[in-house]
Amino acid sequence: MATKPMVVDDATEIPTVRLDVLKDGQNVETITLENQAFFIFGRNQGGSFLRETVQLLHESISIRHAAFVLDVDQGLLLTDLSSQYGTFLNGNRLDANFPTRVAQKGDVVTFGASTRQYRVTVDYSKMLKAQERALRNLEKQMDQLADLSSDEANVDVKTFKSTLGVKREDTVHVSGLPYHF
């Protein structure tokens, strides 16, 4: 059973997806998808709250045909949105509404009976930089905790909270008893 994708929600982490559009083996167009966590492919011509990101103009393309979703853990996922003529990844028809992982580079997507092919390249460098920043922040916090634990003097709660970056003090009542933090 497939798990629900965890969509990338931080714009600083969103990878850039490049689609080289091939017709009869020749590159006829390059489409760059960026700054969004999902992209809809279809032939809808507007008027909908969920308008496609990439309009495909072939008679076999459904109004909302397929979607790319950028997942936090799995990267780029392709989902056929129950289209009549299907979505294909490297020549294999996808099961409807079942997210399928797309490789970082080289996978080929086709929509319906269209002969156009979309060769995918994903640049994860923004996501990698954001993860490196998060790791550095975590390591800094771990060092601060290590400094506290190695200090032989008693550390009061206020110092401990400020070391962790906790700025707010509050009271929570648990089973009718006040708990201050």
PyMOL commands that place a pseudoatom at each C-alpha (Angstrom):
pseudoatom trace, name=CA, resn=MET, resi=1, chain=A, elem=C, hetatm=0, pos=[0.000, 0.000, 0.000]
pseudoatom trace, name=CA, resn=ALA, resi=2, chain=A, elem=C, hetatm=0, pos=[1.393, 3.413, -0.965]
pseudoatom trace, name=CA, resn=THR, resi=3, chain=A, elem=C, hetatm=0, pos=[1.940, 6.049, 1.646]
pseudoatom trace, name=CA, resn=LYS, resi=4, chain=A, elem=C, hetatm=0, pos=[0.605, 9.543, 1.159]
pseudoatom trace, name=CA, resn=PRO, resi=5, chain=A, elem=C, hetatm=0, pos=[3.364, 11.861, -0.130]
pseudoatom trace, name=CA, resn=MET, resi=6, chain=A, elem=C, hetatm=0, pos=[4.730, 14.491, 2.254]
pseudoatom trace, name=CA, resn=VAL, resi=7, chain=A, elem=C, hetatm=0, pos=[4.758, 17.491, -0.052]
pseudoatom trace, name=CA, resn=VAL, resi=8, chain=A, elem=C, hetatm=0, pos=[7.733, 19.820, 0.135]
pseudoatom trace, name=CA, resn=ASP, resi=9, chain=A, elem=C, hetatm=0, pos=[6.324, 23.002, 1.648]
pseudoatom trace, name=CA, resn=ASP, resi=10, chain=A, elem=C, hetatm=0, pos=[9.365, 25.226, 2.091]
pseudoatom trace, name=CA, resn=ALA, resi=11, chain=A, elem=C, hetatm=0, pos=[10.082, 27.234, -1.066]
pseudoatom trace, name=CA, resn=THR, resi=12, chain=A, elem=C, hetatm=0, pos=[13.804, 27.216, -0.249]
pseudoatom trace, name=CA, resn=GLU, resi=13, chain=A, elem=C, hetatm=0, pos=[13.781, 23.414, -0.545]
pseudoatom trace, name=CA, resn=ILE, resi=14, chain=A, elem=C, hetatm=0, pos=[11.808, 22.961, -3.755]
pseudoatom trace, name=CA, resn=PRO, resi=15, chain=A, elem=C, hetatm=0, pos=[13.854, 21.270, -6.486]
pseudoatom trace, name=CA, resn=THR, resi=16, chain=A, elem=C, hetatm=0, pos=[13.765, 22.465, -10.084]
pseudoatom trace, name=CA, resn=VAL, resi=17, chain=A, elem=C, hetatm=0, pos=[12.348, 20.043, -12.644]
pseudoatom trace, name=CA, resn=ARG, resi=18, chain=A, elem=C, hetatm=0, pos=[13.415, 20.344, -16.284]
pseudoatom trace, name=CA, resn=LEU, resi=19, chain=A, elem=C, hetatm=0, pos=[11.498, 18.584, -19.030]
pseudoatom trace, name=CA, resn=ASP, resi=20, chain=A, elem=C, hetatm=0, pos=[13.142, 18.261, -22.437]
pseudoatom trace, name=CA, resn=VAL, resi=21, chain=A, elem=C, hetatm=0, pos=[10.269, 17.795, -24.877]
pseudoatom trace, name=CA, resn=LEU, resi=22, chain=A, elem=C, hetatm=0, pos=[11.195, 15.388, -27.664]
pseudoatom trace, name=CA, resn=LYS, resi=23, chain=A, elem=C, hetatm=0, pos=[9.282, 14.917, -30.914]
pseudoatom trace, name=CA, resn=ASP, resi=24, chain=A, elem=C, hetatm=0, pos=[10.666, 12.290, -33.290]
pseudoatom trace, name=CA, resn=GLY, resi=25, chain=A, elem=C, hetatm=0, pos=[13.859, 12.225, -31.217]
pseudoatom trace, name=CA, resn=GLN, resi=26, chain=A, elem=C, hetatm=0, pos=[14.473, 15.973, -31.578]
pseudoatom trace, name=CA, resn=ASN, resi=27, chain=A, elem=C, hetatm=0, pos=[14.325, 18.427, -28.670]
pseudoatom trace, name=CA, resn=VAL, resi=28, chain=A, elem=C, hetatm=0, pos=[11.520, 20.832, -29.602]
pseudoatom trace, name=CA, resn=GLU, resi=29, chain=A, elem=C, hetatm=0, pos=[11.113, 22.595, -26.267]
pseudoatom trace, name=CA, resn=THR, resi=30, chain=A, elem=C, hetatm=0, pos=[12.403, 22.730, -22.706]
pseudoatom trace, name=CA, resn=ILE, resi=31, chain=A, elem=C, hetatm=0, pos=[9.961, 23.289, -19.861]
pseudoatom trace, name=CA, resn=THR, resi=32, chain=A, elem=C, hetatm=0, pos=[11.262, 24.388, -16.463]
pseudoatom trace, name=CA, resn=LEU, resi=33, chain=A, elem=C, hetatm=0, pos=[9.048, 23.743, -13.449]
pseudoatom trace, name=CA, resn=GLU, resi=34, chain=A, elem=C, hetatm=0, pos=[10.071, 25.514, -10.263]
pseudoatom trace, name=CA, resn=ASN, resi=35, chain=A, elem=C, hetatm=0, pos=[8.876, 27.208, -7.071]
pseudoatom trace, name=CA, resn=GLN, resi=36, chain=A, elem=C, hetatm=0, pos=[5.912, 24.848, -6.638]
pseudoatom trace, name=CA, resn=ALA, resi=37, chain=A, elem=C, hetatm=0, pos=[5.528, 21.537, -4.829]
pseudoatom trace, name=CA, resn=PHE, resi=38, chain=A, elem=C, hetatm=0, pos=[3.192, 20.045, -7.445]
pseudoatom trace, name=CA, resn=PHE, resi=39, chain=A, elem=C, hetatm=0, pos=[2.470, 20.444, -11.137]
pseudoatom trace, name=CA, resn=ILE, resi=40, chain=A, elem=C, hetatm=0, pos=[-0.691, 19.416, -13.015]
pseudoatom trace, name=CA, resn=PHE, resi=41, chain=A, elem=C, hetatm=0, pos=[-0.563, 18.279, -16.652]
pseudoatom trace, name=CA, resn=GLY, resi=42, chain=A, elem=C, hetatm=0, pos=[-3.700, 18.397, -18.803]
pseudoatom trace, name=CA, resn=ARG, resi=43, chain=A, elem=C, hetatm=0, pos=[-5.661, 20.098, -21.524]
pseudoatom trace, name=CA, resn=ASN, resi=44, chain=A, elem=C, hetatm=0, pos=[-7.927, 22.180, -19.293]
pseudoatom trace, name=CA, resn=GLN, resi=45, chain=A, elem=C, hetatm=0, pos=[-8.139, 25.671, -20.723]
pseudoatom trace, name=CA, resn=GLY, resi=46, chain=A, elem=C, hetatm=0, pos=[-8.789, 27.511, -17.493]
pseudoatom trace, name=CA, resn=GLY, resi=47, chain=A, elem=C, hetatm=0, pos=[-11.784, 28.417, -15.412]
pseudoatom trace, name=CA, resn=SER, resi=48, chain=A, elem=C, hetatm=0, pos=[-10.911, 25.897, -12.718]
pseudoatom trace, name=CA, resn=PHE, resi=49, chain=A, elem=C, hetatm=0, pos=[-9.422, 26.441, -9.280]
pseudoatom trace, name=CA, resn=LEU, resi=50, chain=A, elem=C, hetatm=0, pos=[-6.981, 23.590, -10.024]
pseudoatom trace, name=CA, resn=ARG, resi=51, chain=A, elem=C, hetatm=0, pos=[-5.769, 24.756, -13.395]
pseudoatom trace, name=CA, resn=GLU, resi=52, chain=A, elem=C, hetatm=0, pos=[-2.970, 22.779, -14.999]
pseudoatom trace, name=CA, resn=THR, resi=53, chain=A, elem=C, hetatm=0, pos=[0.595, 23.971, -14.734]
pseudoatom trace, name=CA, resn=VAL, resi=54, chain=A, elem=C, hetatm=0, pos=[1.512, 22.487, -18.108]
pseudoatom trace, name=CA, resn=GLN, resi=55, chain=A, elem=C, hetatm=0, pos=[-1.088, 22.496, -20.850]
pseudoatom trace, name=CA, resn=LEU, resi=56, chain=A, elem=C, hetatm=0, pos=[-0.869, 19.515, -23.217]
pseudoatom trace, name=CA, resn=LEU, resi=57, chain=A, elem=C, hetatm=0, pos=[-2.652, 19.934, -26.537]
pseudoatom trace, name=CA, resn=HIS, resi=58, chain=A, elem=C, hetatm=0, pos=[-3.309, 16.394, -27.771]
pseudoatom trace, name=CA, resn=GLU, resi=59, chain=A, elem=C, hetatm=0, pos=[-6.791, 14.939, -28.201]
pseudoatom trace, name=CA, resn=SER, resi=60, chain=A, elem=C, hetatm=0, pos=[-5.907, 11.918, -26.012]
pseudoatom trace, name=CA, resn=ILE, resi=61, chain=A, elem=C, hetatm=0, pos=[-4.994, 14.103, -23.034]
pseudoatom trace, name=CA, resn=SER, resi=62, chain=A, elem=C, hetatm=0, pos=[-7.528, 14.344, -20.209]
pseudoatom trace, name=CA, resn=ILE, resi=63, chain=A, elem=C, hetatm=0, pos=[-8.519, 17.675, -18.679]
pseudoatom trace, name=CA, resn=ARG, resi=64, chain=A, elem=C, hetatm=0, pos=[-6.457, 16.841, -15.565]
pseudoatom trace, name=CA, resn=HIS, resi=65, chain=A, elem=C, hetatm=0, pos=[-4.240, 14.068, -16.864]
pseudoatom trace, name=CA, resn=ALA, resi=66, chain=A, elem=C, hetatm=0, pos=[-1.292, 13.642, -14.498]
pseudoatom trace, name=CA, resn=ALA, resi=67, chain=A, elem=C, hetatm=0, pos=[0.659, 15.354, -11.736]
pseudoatom trace, name=CA, resn=PHE, resi=68, chain=A, elem=C, hetatm=0, pos=[4.203, 15.712, -10.506]
pseudoatom trace, name=CA, resn=VAL, resi=69, chain=A, elem=C, hetatm=0, pos=[4.486, 16.000, -6.721]
pseudoatom trace, name=CA, resn=LEU, resi=70, chain=A, elem=C, hetatm=0, pos=[7.729, 16.795, -4.899]
pseudoatom trace, name=CA, resn=ASP, resi=71, chain=A, elem=C, hetatm=0, pos=[7.887, 14.528, -1.852]
pseudoatom trace, name=CA, resn=VAL, resi=72, chain=A, elem=C, hetatm=0, pos=[10.186, 15.295, 1.098]
pseudoatom trace, name=CA, resn=ASP, resi=73, chain=A, elem=C, hetatm=0, pos=[11.512, 11.728, 1.335]
pseudoatom trace, name=CA, resn=GLN, resi=74, chain=A, elem=C, hetatm=0, pos=[11.055, 10.229, -2.125]
pseudoatom trace, name=CA, resn=GLY, resi=75, chain=A, elem=C, hetatm=0, pos=[11.761, 13.180, -4.402]
pseudoatom trace, name=CA, resn=LEU, resi=76, chain=A, elem=C, hetatm=0, pos=[9.762, 13.603, -7.601]
pseudoatom trace, name=CA, resn=LEU, resi=77, chain=A, elem=C, hetatm=0, pos=[6.625, 11.458, -7.881]
pseudoatom trace, name=CA, resn=LEU, resi=78, chain=A, elem=C, hetatm=0, pos=[4.469, 11.079, -10.993]
pseudoatom trace, name=CA, resn=THR, resi=79, chain=A, elem=C, hetatm=0, pos=[0.782, 10.206, -10.647]
pseudoatom trace, name=CA, resn=ASP, resi=80, chain=A, elem=C, hetatm=0, pos=[-1.732, 9.441, -13.365]
pseudoatom trace, name=CA, resn=LEU, resi=81, chain=A, elem=C, hetatm=0, pos=[-4.976, 11.215, -12.397]
pseudoatom trace, name=CA, resn=SER, resi=82, chain=A, elem=C, hetatm=0, pos=[-7.296, 8.475, -13.734]
pseudoatom trace, name=CA, resn=SER, resi=83, chain=A, elem=C, hetatm=0, pos=[-6.767, 9.606, -17.314]
pseudoatom trace, name=CA, resn=GLN, resi=84, chain=A, elem=C, hetatm=0, pos=[-8.528, 7.680, -20.061]
pseudoatom trace, name=CA, resn=TYR, resi=85, chain=A, elem=C, hetatm=0, pos=[-5.438, 7.027, -22.207]
pseudoatom trace, name=CA, resn=GLY, resi=86, chain=A, elem=C, hetatm=0, pos=[-2.855, 6.707, -19.448]
pseudoatom trace, name=CA, resn=THR, resi=87, chain=A, elem=C, hetatm=0, pos=[0.468, 8.125, -18.363]
pseudoatom trace, name=CA, resn=PHE, resi=88, chain=A, elem=C, hetatm=0, pos=[3.673, 6.247, -19.129]
pseudoatom trace, name=CA, resn=LEU, resi=89, chain=A, elem=C, hetatm=0, pos=[7.051, 6.248, -17.409]
pseudoatom trace, name=CA, resn=ASN, resi=90, chain=A, elem=C, hetatm=0, pos=[9.822, 4.729, -19.535]
pseudoatom trace, name=CA, resn=GLY, resi=91, chain=A, elem=C, hetatm=0, pos=[7.163, 3.010, -21.639]
pseudoatom trace, name=CA, resn=ASN, resi=92, chain=A, elem=C, hetatm=0, pos=[5.312, 1.449, -18.690]
pseudoatom trace, name=CA, resn=ARG, resi=93, chain=A, elem=C, hetatm=0, pos=[1.736, 2.526, -18.043]
pseudoatom trace, name=CA, resn=LEU, resi=94, chain=A, elem=C, hetatm=0, pos=[1.235, 3.848, -14.514]
pseudoatom trace, name=CA, resn=ASP, resi=95, chain=A, elem=C, hetatm=0, pos=[-1.561, 2.645, -12.276]
pseudoatom trace, name=CA, resn=ALA, resi=96, chain=A, elem=C, hetatm=0, pos=[-4.100, 5.428, -11.769]
pseudoatom trace, name=CA, resn=ASN, resi=97, chain=A, elem=C, hetatm=0, pos=[-3.731, 7.481, -8.580]
pseudoatom trace, name=CA, resn=PHE, resi=98, chain=A, elem=C, hetatm=0, pos=[-0.608, 5.582, -7.489]
pseudoatom trace, name=CA, resn=PRO, resi=99, chain=A, elem=C, hetatm=0, pos=[2.461, 7.860, -7.064]
pseudoatom trace, name=CA, resn=THR, resi=100, chain=A, elem=C, hetatm=0, pos=[5.546, 6.500, -8.816]
pseudoatom trace, name=CA, resn=ARG, resi=101, chain=A, elem=C, hetatm=0, pos=[9.079, 7.751, -8.146]
pseudoatom trace, name=CA, resn=VAL, resi=102, chain=A, elem=C, hetatm=0, pos=[10.847, 9.456, -11.056]
pseudoatom trace, name=CA, resn=ALA, resi=103, chain=A, elem=C, hetatm=0, pos=[14.638, 9.215, -11.246]
pseudoatom trace, name=CA, resn=GLN, resi=104, chain=A, elem=C, hetatm=0, pos=[16.774, 12.311, -10.897]
pseudoatom trace, name=CA, resn=LYS, resi=105, chain=A, elem=C, hetatm=0, pos=[17.781, 12.222, -14.552]
pseudoatom trace, name=CA, resn=GLY, resi=106, chain=A, elem=C, hetatm=0, pos=[16.852, 10.441, -17.727]
pseudoatom trace, name=CA, resn=ASP, resi=107, chain=A, elem=C, hetatm=0, pos=[13.368, 9.021, -17.122]
pseudoatom trace, name=CA, resn=VAL, resi=108, chain=A, elem=C, hetatm=0, pos=[10.972, 9.589, -20.009]
pseudoatom trace, name=CA, resn=VAL, resi=109, chain=A, elem=C, hetatm=0, pos=[7.284, 10.429, -19.511]
pseudoatom trace, name=CA, resn=THR, resi=110, chain=A, elem=C, hetatm=0, pos=[4.580, 10.240, -22.176]
pseudoatom trace, name=CA, resn=PHE, resi=111, chain=A, elem=C, hetatm=0, pos=[0.958, 11.284, -21.838]
pseudoatom trace, name=CA, resn=GLY, resi=112, chain=A, elem=C, hetatm=0, pos=[-1.920, 9.483, -23.563]
pseudoatom trace, name=CA, resn=ALA, resi=113, chain=A, elem=C, hetatm=0, pos=[-1.385, 8.609, -27.222]
pseudoatom trace, name=CA, resn=SER, resi=114, chain=A, elem=C, hetatm=0, pos=[0.830, 11.654, -27.835]
pseudoatom trace, name=CA, resn=THR, resi=115, chain=A, elem=C, hetatm=0, pos=[4.162, 10.875, -29.473]
pseudoatom trace, name=CA, resn=ARG, resi=116, chain=A, elem=C, hetatm=0, pos=[5.885, 13.663, -27.556]
pseudoatom trace, name=CA, resn=GLN, resi=117, chain=A, elem=C, hetatm=0, pos=[8.262, 12.445, -24.884]
pseudoatom trace, name=CA, resn=TYR, resi=118, chain=A, elem=C, hetatm=0, pos=[9.267, 14.419, -21.803]
pseudoatom trace, name=CA, resn=ARG, resi=119, chain=A, elem=C, hetatm=0, pos=[12.778, 13.586, -20.576]
pseudoatom trace, name=CA, resn=VAL, resi=120, chain=A, elem=C, hetatm=0, pos=[13.047, 14.498, -16.893]
pseudoatom trace, name=CA, resn=THR, resi=121, chain=A, elem=C, hetatm=0, pos=[15.969, 16.101, -15.066]
pseudoatom trace, name=CA, resn=VAL, resi=122, chain=A, elem=C, hetatm=0, pos=[15.588, 17.083, -11.400]
pseudoatom trace, name=CA, resn=ASP, resi=123, chain=A, elem=C, hetatm=0, pos=[17.983, 19.479, -9.667]
pseudoatom trace, name=CA, resn=TYR, resi=124, chain=A, elem=C, hetatm=0, pos=[17.867, 18.715, -5.937]
pseudoatom trace, name=CA, resn=SER, resi=125, chain=A, elem=C, hetatm=0, pos=[20.624, 21.199, -4.999]
pseudoatom trace, name=CA, resn=LYS, resi=126, chain=A, elem=C, hetatm=0, pos=[18.220, 23.600, -3.178]
pseudoatom trace, name=CA, resn=MET, resi=127, chain=A, elem=C, hetatm=0, pos=[16.777, 20.731, -1.151]
pseudoatom trace, name=CA, resn=LEU, resi=128, chain=A, elem=C, hetatm=0, pos=[20.278, 19.468, -0.330]
pseudoatom trace, name=CA, resn=LYS, resi=129, chain=A, elem=C, hetatm=0, pos=[21.435, 22.923, 0.814]
pseudoatom trace, name=CA, resn=ALA, resi=130, chain=A, elem=C, hetatm=0, pos=[18.377, 23.268, 3.082]
pseudoatom trace, name=CA, resn=GLN, resi=131, chain=A, elem=C, hetatm=0, pos=[19.087, 19.852, 4.605]
pseudoatom trace, name=CA, resn=GLU, resi=132, chain=A, elem=C, hetatm=0, pos=[22.735, 20.796, 5.157]
pseudoatom trace, name=CA, resn=ARG, resi=133, chain=A, elem=C, hetatm=0, pos=[21.622, 23.996, 6.938]
pseudoatom trace, name=CA, resn=ALA, resi=134, chain=A, elem=C, hetatm=0, pos=[19.250, 22.006, 9.137]
pseudoatom trace, name=CA, resn=LEU, resi=135, chain=A, elem=C, hetatm=0, pos=[22.031, 19.547, 9.958]
pseudoatom trace, name=CA, resn=ARG, resi=136, chain=A, elem=C, hetatm=0, pos=[24.413, 22.359, 10.919]
pseudoatom trace, name=CA, resn=ASN, resi=137, chain=A, elem=C, hetatm=0, pos=[21.744, 23.860, 13.211]
pseudoatom trace, name=CA, resn=LEU, resi=138, chain=A, elem=C, hetatm=0, pos=[21.129, 20.486, 14.804]
pseudoatom trace, name=CA, resn=GLU, resi=139, chain=A, elem=C, hetatm=0, pos=[24.859, 19.936, 15.353]
pseudoatom trace, name=CA, resn=LYS, resi=140, chain=A, elem=C, hetatm=0, pos=[25.095, 23.383, 16.959]
pseudoatom trace, name=CA, resn=GLN, resi=141, chain=A, elem=C, hetatm=0, pos=[22.253, 22.522, 19.343]
pseudoatom trace, name=CA, resn=MET, resi=142, chain=A, elem=C, hetatm=0, pos=[23.883, 19.176, 20.153]
pseudoatom trace, name=CA, resn=ASP, resi=143, chain=A, elem=C, hetatm=0, pos=[27.149, 20.985, 20.983]
pseudoatom trace, name=CA, resn=GLN, resi=144, chain=A, elem=C, hetatm=0, pos=[25.246, 23.365, 23.263]
pseudoatom trace, name=CA, resn=LEU, resi=145, chain=A, elem=C, hetatm=0, pos=[23.665, 20.426, 25.065]
pseudoatom trace, name=CA, resn=ALA, resi=146, chain=A, elem=C, hetatm=0, pos=[27.049, 18.704, 25.383]
pseudoatom trace, name=CA, resn=ASP, resi=147, chain=A, elem=C, hetatm=0, pos=[28.489, 21.886, 26.898]
pseudoatom trace, name=CA, resn=LEU, resi=148, chain=A, elem=C, hetatm=0, pos=[25.672, 21.944, 29.439]
pseudoatom trace, name=CA, resn=SER, resi=149, chain=A, elem=C, hetatm=0, pos=[26.079, 18.297, 30.397]
pseudoatom trace, name=CA, resn=SER, resi=150, chain=A, elem=C, hetatm=0, pos=[29.836, 18.564, 30.784]
pseudoatom trace, name=CA, resn=ASP, resi=151, chain=A, elem=C, hetatm=0, pos=[29.533, 21.619, 33.005]
pseudoatom trace, name=CA, resn=GLU, resi=152, chain=A, elem=C, hetatm=0, pos=[29.961, 20.458, 36.599]
pseudoatom trace, name=CA, resn=ALA, resi=153, chain=A, elem=C, hetatm=0, pos=[28.089, 23.415, 38.027]
pseudoatom trace, name=CA, resn=ASN, resi=154, chain=A, elem=C, hetatm=0, pos=[24.363, 23.162, 38.430]
pseudoatom trace, name=CA, resn=VAL, resi=155, chain=A, elem=C, hetatm=0, pos=[22.574, 24.812, 35.553]
pseudoatom trace, name=CA, resn=ASP, resi=156, chain=A, elem=C, hetatm=0, pos=[19.273, 26.443, 36.323]
pseudoatom trace, name=CA, resn=VAL, resi=157, chain=A, elem=C, hetatm=0, pos=[16.234, 25.874, 34.117]
pseudoatom trace, name=CA, resn=LYS, resi=158, chain=A, elem=C, hetatm=0, pos=[16.293, 29.429, 32.739]
pseudoatom trace, name=CA, resn=THR, resi=159, chain=A, elem=C, hetatm=0, pos=[19.878, 29.011, 31.467]
pseudoatom trace, name=CA, resn=PHE, resi=160, chain=A, elem=C, hetatm=0, pos=[19.015, 25.624, 30.005]
pseudoatom trace, name=CA, resn=LYS, resi=161, chain=A, elem=C, hetatm=0, pos=[15.976, 27.027, 28.170]
pseudoatom trace, name=CA, resn=SER, resi=162, chain=A, elem=C, hetatm=0, pos=[17.905, 29.980, 26.796]
pseudoatom trace, name=CA, resn=THR, resi=163, chain=A, elem=C, hetatm=0, pos=[20.621, 27.634, 25.531]
pseudoatom trace, name=CA, resn=LEU, resi=164, chain=A, elem=C, hetatm=0, pos=[17.964, 25.700, 23.624]
pseudoatom trace, name=CA, resn=GLY, resi=165, chain=A, elem=C, hetatm=0, pos=[16.475, 28.917, 22.264]
pseudoatom trace, name=CA, resn=VAL, resi=166, chain=A, elem=C, hetatm=0, pos=[13.242, 28.703, 24.276]
pseudoatom trace, name=CA, resn=LYS, resi=167, chain=A, elem=C, hetatm=0, pos=[12.139, 32.288, 24.806]
pseudoatom trace, name=CA, resn=ARG, resi=168, chain=A, elem=C, hetatm=0, pos=[8.607, 31.956, 26.087]
pseudoatom trace, name=CA, resn=GLU, resi=169, chain=A, elem=C, hetatm=0, pos=[7.505, 30.901, 29.534]
pseudoatom trace, name=CA, resn=ASP, resi=170, chain=A, elem=C, hetatm=0, pos=[4.090, 29.448, 30.053]
pseudoatom trace, name=CA, resn=THR, resi=171, chain=A, elem=C, hetatm=0, pos=[1.945, 27.434, 32.432]
pseudoatom trace, name=CA, resn=VAL, resi=172, chain=A, elem=C, hetatm=0, pos=[0.073, 24.325, 31.397]
pseudoatom trace, name=CA, resn=HIS, resi=173, chain=A, elem=C, hetatm=0, pos=[-2.471, 22.641, 33.633]
pseudoatom trace, name=CA, resn=VAL, resi=174, chain=A, elem=C, hetatm=0, pos=[-2.245, 18.850, 33.697]
pseudoatom trace, name=CA, resn=SER, resi=175, chain=A, elem=C, hetatm=0, pos=[-4.940, 17.068, 35.712]
pseudoatom trace, name=CA, resn=GLY, resi=176, chain=A, elem=C, hetatm=0, pos=[-5.728, 20.368, 37.391]
pseudoatom trace, name=CA, resn=LEU, resi=177, chain=A, elem=C, hetatm=0, pos=[-2.122, 20.927, 38.537]
pseudoatom trace, name=CA, resn=PRO, resi=178, chain=A, elem=C, hetatm=0, pos=[-0.052, 23.811, 37.139]
pseudoatom trace, name=CA, resn=TYR, resi=179, chain=A, elem=C, hetatm=0, pos=[3.150, 22.939, 35.291]
pseudoatom trace, name=CA, resn=HIS, resi=180, chain=A, elem=C, hetatm=0, pos=[5.509, 25.816, 34.546]
pseudoatom trace, name=CA, resn=PHE, resi=181, chain=A, elem=C, hetatm=0, pos=[7.916, 25.692, 31.635]
for i in range(1, 181): cmd.bond("trace and resi %d" % i, "trace and resi %d" % (i + 1))
show_as sticks, trace
zoom trace
